[in-house]
Every structure is written in C-alpha cells, then in structure tokens.
Amino acid sequence: MPIADLPPEPPAMAAPLFDLAQMPQDEGVDLRAIKPRCPVGRPGEIVVCATNPEKERMRPLPDTYETAEGLPRAQLGLSENETIGVDLEAATLGGGQVSNRAMVRYKLKF
C-alpha cells in the first residue's frame, strides 16, 4: 500500500503585534470611557465630586394618587364564560380549632 502524501504546508500569516509600550506617550490618546466631571484640584485643596443627586431622587406622590384597599383578586378569565381564581378562607372546626384554607375556584357561567 503506498504512503499517502503529506498535506501541504499552510500559508504563513503575519499578524501585527499590539504592544502598549509602542503607544505614543503624549496627551493625544485618551482611553477613558467617561471624561472626569470635576476639575483637577490645586495643591492643598480637597475636591469632592459626586453625581447629580437630583437625578434619581424620589419625589412625593401627588395628592390625587389613590391606592385601592387590599390586594387585587387573584382571578384569571379563561374564556368568555370561564374564570379561575384563588381564595383564602378560615373556618372554625369543632373544639375551637381554626382551619386556614387555600381554595381554587373554577366558575362556569351558563
């Protein structure tokens, strides 16, 4: 059985090297994503910088805002005539014991 030919040599690819030492040292290249908001302080000066505090401040609600009492009903309309919902109940059993229940109700209008 003859020996198979070797695959051809892949072509040589030249990729340029990236070296930070070769970057220019002058002030021409600014790699910061965001420019500083505060000026540079003078010697002996303390500079305190912060974002705008009013930007994310929570404002009081207007007097016209109304909240509904209690939670909304946990009910879902399945179709025009069907609904399903969840209710919580408490019932007193014999001996004074209280039974807390979670009820799933299916309603069909006819």
N, C-alpha and C positions, 0 to 999 in steps of 0.2 A: 504494500500500500504506500503510495507516495506521500511525502511530508507536505502538509498544507503550507501555502505561502503565508508569510507573516503579514499582519495588517500594515498598511502604510503608516508612516510617522505622521502624527497630527501636525498641522501647521503651527509655527511658533507665533504666539500672540504677545504683543507688547502692551502692557498696561502701565500708565503713568503712576508713579508713586505719589501719595499725598503725605506731605511732611509738614507739620505745623512750624518746624524750625525754619522752613523756607518762606513762610508768610512774611509780608512786609511788616516792619516794626513801627511804621509811622501811624498817625491817628486816622488814616484813610479808611480802615476797615473796622466797622463797629458790629460785632457779632451778637450783641444783646438783643433780645426779642422786644423788650419794652424800654423806652427811654426813662431815666430816673425822673420822678416828678419834682423832687426837691433840689434846690441849688446846693452846690458844694459849700460847706461851712468854712469860715475863716478860722485861723488858729485861735484856740481858746473859746470858740463858740460851740454850743450844743445845738444841733439841728434835729428837730423831731418831725418826722413825716408820717402821714397816715393817709388812707384813702378817704374819700368824701364820706363823712358819717351820715349825711342826709340821704345818700343813695339808697340804702337798704333799711331805712328807719320805718318802723311800723307806725302808721297813723291811727288815731282813734276812729272807730266806726261812726258814721253819721247817725243822728237821732232817728232817722227814718228806717234804720235797719231793724228788722223784727226776726226773732227766732221762734220757730214752732216748738211748742211744748212736747217733750218726749221724742222718742225715735220714730222714724217713719215705719210704716207697716212693712214687714218682710213678706211681700207678696209679689208674685210674678204671673202675668197673663200668658197662658199657654196658647190660647186661641180666643176667638170672639166669645165663646161660651164657657171657657175653662180657665180656672185660676188655681194656683197652688201657693200655699203660704205656710209660715211657721209661726206658732203662738206659744207663749209660755203661760202656764197655769199653776195655781197652787190649790190643792183641795185638802180638806180635813178628813182624816180617816178615823176609824174607831179608836178609842183610847187617847185621843188628842194629838195623834201624830199628823204631821203635815207632809203631804206628798207633792213635791215640785215636779212638774211635767213639762216636757217639750213636745208639742203636738204639731204634726204635719197635716195640714188640711187641704184636701182636694175638693174644689167646688165645681159643679157642673150645672149650668143654667139650662132649663128646658121649658 
